[in-house]
Amino acid sequence: MIKPGHLCFILCVLYSVLPGHLEAAEPVNKKFVYYIYWSGIRAGKAVLDYNTASGGVTISTRATSAAFISLFYKVDDIARSVIDPDGYPR
């Protein structure tokens, strides 16, 4: 389950990268990689993939914990959203 803070972050990123009119946009493939640190220790990694095509936009996110953190609390979360050219989710 996605935590409210993560959902807010994802929505902010989506708002900043979604084109205003999807049908007129050329195909775009972007990948954003974020390394997450806590008190100087690498805690994990978050990856956001953004792909556009004539069928709409696909946004995939994956958050994983680092090997050391996984000994205590393993995280491997995946979320995928598909948005049709008319702007509505599938």
Backbone as XML, in Angstrom:
<?xml version="1.0"?>
<chain id="A" units="angstrom">
  <residue number="1" name="MET">
    <atom name="N" x="0.838" y="-1.177" z="0.000"/>
    <atom name="CA" x="0.000" y="0.000" z="0.000"/>
    <atom name="C" x="0.886" y="1.244" z="0.000"/>
  </residue>
  <residue number="2" name="ILE">
    <atom name="N" x="0.522" y="2.216" z="-0.787"/>
    <atom name="CA" x="1.304" y="3.440" z="-0.893"/>
    <atom name="C" x="0.945" y="4.368" z="0.262"/>
  </residue>
  <residue number="3" name="LYS">
    <atom name="N" x="1.976" y="4.879" z="0.923"/>
    <atom name="CA" x="1.764" y="5.800" z="2.034"/>
    <atom name="C" x="1.357" y="7.167" z="1.484"/>
  </residue>
  <residue number="4" name="PRO">
    <atom name="N" x="0.613" y="7.960" z="2.259"/>
    <atom name="CA" x="0.153" y="9.270" z="1.787"/>
    <atom name="C" x="1.290" y="10.181" z="1.325"/>
  </residue>
  <residue number="5" name="GLY">
    <atom name="N" x="2.412" y="10.151" z="2.010"/>
    <atom name="CA" x="3.549" y="10.987" z="1.617"/>
    <atom name="C" x="4.097" y="10.594" z="0.262"/>
  </residue>
  <residue number="6" name="HIS">
    <atom name="N" x="4.169" y="9.282" z="0.005"/>
    <atom name="CA" x="4.651" y="8.801" z="-1.288"/>
    <atom name="C" x="3.671" y="9.169" z="-2.389"/>
  </residue>
  <residue number="7" name="LEU">
    <atom name="N" x="2.388" y="9.042" z="-2.118"/>
    <atom name="CA" x="1.369" y="9.375" z="-3.107"/>
    <atom name="C" x="1.440" y="10.852" z="-3.477"/>
  </residue>
  <residue number="8" name="CYS">
    <atom name="N" x="1.637" y="11.705" z="-2.503"/>
    <atom name="CA" x="1.753" y="13.144" z="-2.759"/>
    <atom name="C" x="2.962" y="13.422" z="-3.642"/>
  </residue>
  <residue number="9" name="PHE">
    <atom name="N" x="4.091" y="12.769" z="-3.356"/>
    <atom name="CA" x="5.300" y="12.936" z="-4.160"/>
    <atom name="C" x="5.053" y="12.500" z="-5.596"/>
  </residue>
  <residue number="10" name="ILE">
    <atom name="N" x="4.430" y="11.340" z="-5.773"/>
    <atom name="CA" x="4.155" y="10.819" z="-7.114"/>
    <atom name="C" x="3.242" y="11.770" z="-7.878"/>
  </residue>
  <residue number="11" name="LEU">
    <atom name="N" x="2.203" y="12.271" z="-7.235"/>
    <atom name="CA" x="1.287" y="13.195" z="-7.902"/>
    <atom name="C" x="1.983" y="14.494" z="-8.290"/>
  </residue>
  <residue number="12" name="CYS">
    <atom name="N" x="2.882" y="14.987" z="-7.450"/>
    <atom name="CA" x="3.629" y="16.206" z="-7.786"/>
    <atom name="C" x="4.524" y="15.981" z="-8.998"/>
  </residue>
  <residue number="13" name="VAL">
    <atom name="N" x="5.190" y="14.825" z="-9.039"/>
    <atom name="CA" x="6.035" y="14.507" z="-10.189"/>
    <atom name="C" x="5.186" y="14.373" z="-11.447"/>
  </residue>
  <residue number="14" name="LEU">
    <atom name="N" x="4.054" y="13.691" z="-11.342"/>
    <atom name="CA" x="3.173" y="13.532" z="-12.496"/>
    <atom name="C" x="2.707" y="14.880" z="-13.023"/>
  </residue>
  <residue number="15" name="TYR">
    <atom name="N" x="2.322" y="15.766" z="-12.134"/>
    <atom name="CA" x="1.840" y="17.079" z="-12.538"/>
    <atom name="C" x="2.923" y="17.851" z="-13.284"/>
  </residue>
  <residue number="16" name="SER">
    <atom name="N" x="4.179" y="17.668" z="-12.878"/>
    <atom name="CA" x="5.260" y="18.423" z="-13.499"/>
    <atom name="C" x="5.719" y="17.839" z="-14.825"/>
  </residue>
  <residue number="17" name="VAL">
    <atom name="N" x="5.486" y="16.542" z="-15.079"/>
    <atom name="CA" x="5.990" y="15.940" z="-16.313"/>
    <atom name="C" x="4.920" y="15.605" z="-17.337"/>
  </residue>
  <residue number="18" name="LEU">
    <atom name="N" x="3.652" y="15.587" z="-16.958"/>
    <atom name="CA" x="2.606" y="15.249" z="-17.922"/>
    <atom name="C" x="2.405" y="16.378" z="-18.919"/>
  </residue>
  <residue number="19" name="PRO">
    <atom name="N" x="2.388" y="16.060" z="-20.217"/>
    <atom name="CA" x="2.115" y="17.099" z="-21.203"/>
    <atom name="C" x="0.655" y="17.529" z="-21.115"/>
  </residue>
  <residue number="20" name="GLY">
    <atom name="N" x="0.381" y="18.765" z="-21.521"/>
    <atom name="CA" x="-0.972" y="19.286" z="-21.456"/>
    <atom name="C" x="-1.923" y="18.579" z="-22.397"/>
  </residue>
  <residue number="21" name="HIS">
    <atom name="N" x="-1.440" y="18.194" z="-23.561"/>
    <atom name="CA" x="-2.296" y="17.537" z="-24.548"/>
    <atom name="C" x="-1.540" y="16.314" z="-25.068"/>
  </residue>
  <residue number="22" name="LEU">
    <atom name="N" x="-1.913" y="15.132" z="-24.653"/>
    <atom name="CA" x="-1.142" y="13.928" z="-24.933"/>
    <atom name="C" x="-1.131" y="13.542" z="-26.401"/>
  </residue>
  <residue number="23" name="GLU">
    <atom name="N" x="-2.204" y="13.799" z="-27.144"/>
    <atom name="CA" x="-2.270" y="13.360" z="-28.528"/>
    <atom name="C" x="-1.264" y="14.088" z="-29.404"/>
  </residue>
  <residue number="24" name="ALA">
    <atom name="N" x="-0.937" y="15.326" z="-29.073"/>
    <atom name="CA" x="-0.019" y="16.111" z="-29.880"/>
    <atom name="C" x="1.436" y="15.879" z="-29.475"/>
  </residue>
  <residue number="25" name="ALA">
    <atom name="N" x="1.669" y="15.223" z="-28.370"/>
    <atom name="CA" x="3.026" y="15.038" z="-27.873"/>
    <atom name="C" x="3.726" y="13.898" z="-28.606"/>
  </residue>
  <residue number="26" name="GLU">
    <atom name="N" x="5.027" y="14.067" z="-28.808"/>
    <atom name="CA" x="5.840" y="13.001" z="-29.375"/>
    <atom name="C" x="6.165" y="12.006" z="-28.264"/>
  </residue>
  <residue number="27" name="PRO">
    <atom name="N" x="6.477" y="10.752" z="-28.642"/>
    <atom name="CA" x="6.816" y="9.759" z="-27.612"/>
    <atom name="C" x="7.991" y="10.225" z="-26.746"/>
  </residue>
  <residue number="28" name="VAL">
    <atom name="N" x="7.827" y="10.070" z="-25.458"/>
    <atom name="CA" x="8.854" y="10.480" z="-24.500"/>
    <atom name="C" x="9.098" y="9.321" z="-23.549"/>
  </residue>
  <residue number="29" name="ASN">
    <atom name="N" x="10.361" y="9.021" z="-23.319"/>
    <atom name="CA" x="10.742" y="7.997" z="-22.347"/>
    <atom name="C" x="11.741" y="8.633" z="-21.392"/>
  </residue>
  <residue number="30" name="LYS">
    <atom name="N" x="11.373" y="8.706" z="-20.127"/>
    <atom name="CA" x="12.256" y="9.294" z="-19.124"/>
    <atom name="C" x="12.357" y="8.354" z="-17.937"/>
  </residue>
  <residue number="31" name="LYS">
    <atom name="N" x="13.512" y="8.409" z="-17.288"/>
    <atom name="CA" x="13.737" y="7.597" z="-16.098"/>
    <atom name="C" x="14.383" y="8.489" z="-15.043"/>
  </residue>
  <residue number="32" name="PHE">
    <atom name="N" x="13.768" y="8.533" z="-13.875"/>
    <atom name="CA" x="14.283" y="9.311" z="-12.762"/>
    <atom name="C" x="14.718" y="8.332" z="-11.674"/>
  </residue>
  <residue number="33" name="VAL">
    <atom name="N" x="15.961" y="8.454" z="-11.225"/>
    <atom name="CA" x="16.496" y="7.567" z="-10.189"/>
    <atom name="C" x="16.879" y="8.419" z="-8.981"/>
  </residue>
  <residue number="34" name="TYR">
    <atom name="N" x="16.365" y="8.041" z="-7.826"/>
    <atom name="CA" x="16.631" y="8.759" z="-6.584"/>
    <atom name="C" x="17.237" y="7.786" z="-5.578"/>
  </residue>
  <residue number="35" name="TYR">
    <atom name="N" x="18.355" y="8.178" z="-4.984"/>
    <atom name="CA" x="18.956" y="7.390" z="-3.915"/>
    <atom name="C" x="18.535" y="8.013" z="-2.591"/>
  </residue>
  <residue number="36" name="ILE">
    <atom name="N" x="18.054" y="7.192" z="-1.697"/>
    <atom name="CA" x="17.476" y="7.666" z="-0.445"/>
    <atom name="C" x="18.464" y="7.405" z="0.690"/>
  </residue>
  <residue number="37" name="TYR">
    <atom name="N" x="18.776" y="8.458" z="1.444"/>
    <atom name="CA" x="19.703" y="8.353" z="2.566"/>
    <atom name="C" x="18.995" y="8.732" z="3.856"/>
  </residue>
  <residue number="38" name="TRP">
    <atom name="N" x="19.377" y="8.076" z="4.919"/>
    <atom name="CA" x="18.853" y="8.366" z="6.248"/>
    <atom name="C" x="20.036" y="8.447" z="7.200"/>
  </residue>
  <residue number="39" name="SER">
    <atom name="N" x="20.269" y="9.599" z="7.786"/>
    <atom name="CA" x="21.402" y="9.835" z="8.700"/>
    <atom name="C" x="22.725" y="9.426" z="8.068"/>
  </residue>
  <residue number="40" name="GLY">
    <atom name="N" x="22.893" y="9.709" z="6.789"/>
    <atom name="CA" x="24.135" y="9.403" z="6.094"/>
    <atom name="C" x="24.264" y="7.975" z="5.601"/>
  </residue>
  <residue number="41" name="ILE">
    <atom name="N" x="23.302" y="7.135" z="5.874"/>
    <atom name="CA" x="23.327" y="5.735" z="5.442"/>
    <atom name="C" x="22.384" y="5.580" z="4.256"/>
  </residue>
  <residue number="42" name="ARG">
    <atom name="N" x="22.869" y="4.928" z="3.216"/>
    <atom name="CA" x="21.998" y="4.708" z="2.059"/>
    <atom name="C" x="20.904" y="3.714" z="2.446"/>
  </residue>
  <residue number="43" name="ALA">
    <atom name="N" x="19.669" y="4.186" z="2.416"/>
    <atom name="CA" x="18.535" y="3.370" z="2.850"/>
    <atom name="C" x="17.849" y="2.667" z="1.693"/>
  </residue>
  <residue number="44" name="GLY">
    <atom name="N" x="17.984" y="3.193" z="0.484"/>
    <atom name="CA" x="17.315" y="2.548" z="-0.640"/>
    <atom name="C" x="17.372" y="3.374" z="-1.900"/>
  </residue>
  <residue number="45" name="LYS">
    <atom name="N" x="16.515" y="2.985" z="-2.836"/>
    <atom name="CA" x="16.482" y="3.631" z="-4.147"/>
    <atom name="C" x="15.045" y="3.681" z="-4.637"/>
  </residue>
  <residue number="46" name="ALA">
    <atom name="N" x="14.698" y="4.770" z="-5.304"/>
    <atom name="CA" x="13.381" y="4.907" z="-5.928"/>
    <atom name="C" x="13.591" y="5.217" z="-7.407"/>
  </residue>
  <residue number="47" name="VAL">
    <atom name="N" x="12.853" y="4.521" z="-8.265"/>
    <atom name="CA" x="12.965" y="4.712" z="-9.712"/>
    <atom name="C" x="11.584" y="5.019" z="-10.259"/>
  </residue>
  <residue number="48" name="LEU">
    <atom name="N" x="11.491" y="6.076" z="-11.062"/>
    <atom name="CA" x="10.244" y="6.451" z="-11.713"/>
    <atom name="C" x="10.483" y="6.414" z="-13.219"/>
  </residue>
  <residue number="49" name="ASP">
    <atom name="N" x="9.726" y="5.581" z="-13.931"/>
    <atom name="CA" x="9.793" y="5.498" z="-15.392"/>
    <atom name="C" x="8.559" y="6.164" z="-15.967"/>
  </residue>
  <residue number="50" name="TYR">
    <atom name="N" x="8.771" y="7.022" z="-16.962"/>
    <atom name="CA" x="7.688" y="7.773" z="-17.598"/>
    <atom name="C" x="7.779" y="7.520" z="-19.100"/>
  </residue>
  <residue number="51" name="ASN">
    <atom name="N" x="6.741" y="6.930" z="-19.678"/>
    <atom name="CA" x="6.733" y="6.606" z="-21.103"/>
    <atom name="C" x="5.439" y="7.084" z="-21.729"/>
  </residue>
  <residue number="52" name="THR">
    <atom name="N" x="5.562" y="7.770" z="-22.871"/>
    <atom name="CA" x="4.371" y="8.174" z="-23.609"/>
    <atom name="C" x="4.344" y="7.447" z="-24.943"/>
  </residue>
  <residue number="53" name="ALA">
    <atom name="N" x="3.156" y="7.204" z="-25.427"/>
    <atom name="CA" x="2.937" y="6.588" z="-26.732"/>
    <atom name="C" x="1.570" y="7.045" z="-27.211"/>
  </residue>
  <residue number="54" name="SER">
    <atom name="N" x="1.180" y="6.591" z="-28.397"/>
    <atom name="CA" x="-0.124" y="6.996" z="-28.920"/>
    <atom name="C" x="-1.261" y="6.462" z="-28.050"/>
  </residue>
  <residue number="55" name="GLY">
    <atom name="N" x="-1.013" y="5.387" z="-27.306"/>
    <atom name="CA" x="-2.031" y="4.800" z="-26.439"/>
    <atom name="C" x="-2.147" y="5.460" z="-25.083"/>
  </residue>
  <residue number="56" name="GLY">
    <atom name="N" x="-1.321" y="6.468" z="-24.799"/>
    <atom name="CA" x="-1.383" y="7.159" z="-23.521"/>
    <atom name="C" x="-0.041" y="7.206" z="-22.824"/>
  </residue>
  <residue number="57" name="VAL">
    <atom name="N" x="-0.089" y="7.408" z="-21.533"/>
    <atom name="CA" x="1.110" y="7.546" z="-20.712"/>
    <atom name="C" x="1.156" y="6.398" z="-19.713"/>
  </residue>
  <residue number="58" name="THR">
    <atom name="N" x="2.336" y="5.817" z="-19.545"/>
    <atom name="CA" x="2.547" y="4.789" z="-18.530"/>
    <atom name="C" x="3.589" y="5.308" z="-17.552"/>
  </residue>
  <residue number="59" name="ILE">
    <atom name="N" x="3.250" y="5.275" z="-16.281"/>
    <atom name="CA" x="4.160" y="5.713" z="-15.235"/>
    <atom name="C" x="4.352" y="4.551" z="-14.273"/>
  </residue>
  <residue number="60" name="SER">
    <atom name="N" x="5.598" y="4.143" z="-14.115"/>
    <atom name="CA" x="5.925" y="3.037" z="-13.215"/>
    <atom name="C" x="6.881" y="3.545" z="-12.148"/>
  </residue>
  <residue number="61" name="THR">
    <atom name="N" x="6.649" y="3.138" z="-10.918"/>
    <atom name="CA" x="7.555" y="3.493" z="-9.833"/>
    <atom name="C" x="7.957" y="2.227" z="-9.089"/>
  </residue>
  <residue number="62" name="ARG">
    <atom name="N" x="9.180" y="2.239" z="-8.595"/>
    <atom name="CA" x="9.656" y="1.114" z="-7.793"/>
    <atom name="C" x="10.559" y="1.665" z="-6.697"/>
  </residue>
  <residue number="63" name="ALA">
    <atom name="N" x="10.294" y="1.253" z="-5.490"/>
    <atom name="CA" x="11.110" y="1.641" z="-4.337"/>
    <atom name="C" x="11.679" y="0.377" z="-3.717"/>
  </residue>
  <residue number="64" name="THR">
    <atom name="N" x="12.983" y="0.358" z="-3.515"/>
    <atom name="CA" x="13.641" y="-0.805" z="-2.912"/>
    <atom name="C" x="14.567" y="-0.336" z="-1.794"/>
  </residue>
  <residue number="65" name="SER">
    <atom name="N" x="14.685" y="-1.167" z="-0.793"/>
    <atom name="CA" x="15.596" y="-0.855" z="0.306"/>
    <atom name="C" x="16.989" y="-1.368" z="-0.036"/>
  </residue>
  <residue number="66" name="ALA">
    <atom name="N" x="17.999" y="-0.733" z="0.541"/>
    <atom name="CA" x="19.380" y="-1.160" z="0.367"/>
    <atom name="C" x="19.595" y="-2.492" z="1.090"/>
  </residue>
  <residue number="67" name="ALA">
    <atom name="N" x="20.669" y="-3.177" z="0.727"/>
    <atom name="CA" x="20.936" y="-4.509" z="1.285"/>
    <atom name="C" x="21.006" y="-4.487" z="2.814"/>
  </residue>
  <residue number="68" name="PHE">
    <atom name="N" x="21.708" y="-3.501" z="3.370"/>
    <atom name="CA" x="21.847" y="-3.442" z="4.827"/>
    <atom name="C" x="20.500" y="-3.195" z="5.503"/>
  </residue>
  <residue number="69" name="ILE">
    <atom name="N" x="19.714" y="-2.283" z="4.976"/>
    <atom name="CA" x="18.398" y="-1.976" z="5.548"/>
    <atom name="C" x="17.456" y="-3.168" z="5.394"/>
  </residue>
  <residue number="70" name="SER">
    <atom name="N" x="17.610" y="-3.924" z="4.310"/>
    <atom name="CA" x="16.748" y="-5.089" z="4.076"/>
    <atom name="C" x="16.905" y="-6.157" z="5.145"/>
  </residue>
  <residue number="71" name="LEU">
    <atom name="N" x="18.026" y="-6.150" z="5.851"/>
    <atom name="CA" x="18.195" y="-7.098" z="6.956"/>
    <atom name="C" x="17.165" y="-6.849" z="8.052"/>
  </residue>
  <residue number="72" name="PHE">
    <atom name="N" x="16.739" y="-5.587" z="8.196"/>
    <atom name="CA" x="15.787" y="-5.211" z="9.241"/>
    <atom name="C" x="14.378" y="-5.008" z="8.697"/>
  </residue>
  <residue number="73" name="TYR">
    <atom name="N" x="14.295" y="-4.354" z="7.535"/>
    <atom name="CA" x="12.984" y="-4.003" z="6.975"/>
    <atom name="C" x="13.100" y="-3.960" z="5.454"/>
  </residue>
  <residue number="74" name="LYS">
    <atom name="N" x="12.680" y="-5.024" z="4.806"/>
    <atom name="CA" x="12.809" y="-5.109" z="3.352"/>
    <atom name="C" x="11.664" y="-4.358" z="2.671"/>
  </residue>
  <residue number="75" name="VAL">
    <atom name="N" x="12.034" y="-3.556" z="1.678"/>
    <atom name="CA" x="11.055" y="-2.817" z="0.878"/>
    <atom name="C" x="11.295" y="-3.144" z="-0.588"/>
  </residue>
  <residue number="76" name="ASP">
    <atom name="N" x="10.243" y="-3.536" z="-1.287"/>
    <atom name="CA" x="10.281" y="-3.742" z="-2.736"/>
    <atom name="C" x="8.872" y="-3.459" z="-3.260"/>
  </residue>
  <residue number="77" name="ASP">
    <atom name="N" x="8.563" y="-2.183" z="-3.402"/>
    <atom name="CA" x="7.219" y="-1.747" z="-3.781"/>
    <atom name="C" x="7.197" y="-1.300" z="-5.239"/>
  </residue>
  <residue number="78" name="ILE">
    <atom name="N" x="6.161" y="-1.719" z="-5.953"/>
    <atom name="CA" x="5.990" y="-1.364" z="-7.359"/>
    <atom name="C" x="4.588" y="-0.797" z="-7.550"/>
  </residue>
  <residue number="79" name="ALA">
    <atom name="N" x="4.506" y="0.285" z="-8.322"/>
    <atom name="CA" x="3.206" y="0.868" z="-8.674"/>
    <atom name="C" x="3.252" y="1.241" z="-10.153"/>
  </residue>
  <residue number="80" name="ARG">
    <atom name="N" x="2.132" y="1.045" z="-10.839"/>
    <atom name="CA" x="2.063" y="1.358" z="-12.269"/>
    <atom name="C" x="0.730" y="2.036" z="-12.556"/>
  </residue>
  <residue number="81" name="SER">
    <atom name="N" x="0.793" y="3.137" z="-13.297"/>
    <atom name="CA" x="-0.413" y="3.863" z="-13.695"/>
    <atom name="C" x="-0.402" y="4.030" z="-15.206"/>
  </residue>
  <residue number="82" name="VAL">
    <atom name="N" x="-1.561" y="3.826" z="-15.821"/>
    <atom name="CA" x="-1.713" y="4.031" z="-17.261"/>
    <atom name="C" x="-2.799" y="5.080" z="-17.452"/>
  </residue>
  <residue number="83" name="ILE">
    <atom name="N" x="-2.464" y="6.120" z="-18.209"/>
    <atom name="CA" x="-3.397" y="7.217" z="-18.450"/>
    <atom name="C" x="-3.689" y="7.280" z="-19.941"/>
  </residue>
  <residue number="84" name="ASP">
    <atom name="N" x="-4.966" y="7.215" z="-20.298"/>
    <atom name="CA" x="-5.389" y="7.288" z="-21.699"/>
    <atom name="C" x="-5.132" y="8.681" z="-22.267"/>
  </residue>
  <residue number="85" name="PRO">
    <atom name="N" x="-5.104" y="8.798" z="-23.608"/>
    <atom name="CA" x="-4.884" y="10.109" z="-24.232"/>
    <atom name="C" x="-5.910" y="11.166" z="-23.828"/>
  </residue>
  <residue number="86" name="ASP">
    <atom name="N" x="-7.101" y="10.756" z="-23.414"/>
    <atom name="CA" x="-8.105" y="11.739" z="-22.993"/>
    <atom name="C" x="-7.873" y="12.234" z="-21.564"/>
  </residue>
  <residue number="87" name="GLY">
    <atom name="N" x="-6.830" y="11.711" z="-20.899"/>
    <atom name="CA" x="-6.470" y="12.177" z="-19.565"/>
    <atom name="C" x="-7.028" y="11.364" z="-18.420"/>
  </residue>
  <residue number="88" name="TYR">
    <atom name="N" x="-7.823" y="10.339" z="-18.720"/>
    <atom name="CA" x="-8.421" y="9.518" z="-17.668"/>
    <atom name="C" x="-7.614" y="8.242" z="-17.468"/>
  </residue>
  <residue number="89" name="PRO">
    <atom name="N" x="-7.541" y="7.754" z="-16.230"/>
    <atom name="CA" x="-6.833" y="6.495" z="-15.982"/>
    <atom name="C" x="-7.614" y="5.310" z="-16.533"/>
  </residue>
  <residue number="90" name="ARG">
    <atom name="N" x="-6.883" y="4.246" z="-16.801"/>
    <atom name="CA" x="-7.535" y="3.008" z="-17.264"/>
    <atom name="C" x="-8.034" y="2.218" z="-16.096"/>
  </residue>
</chain>
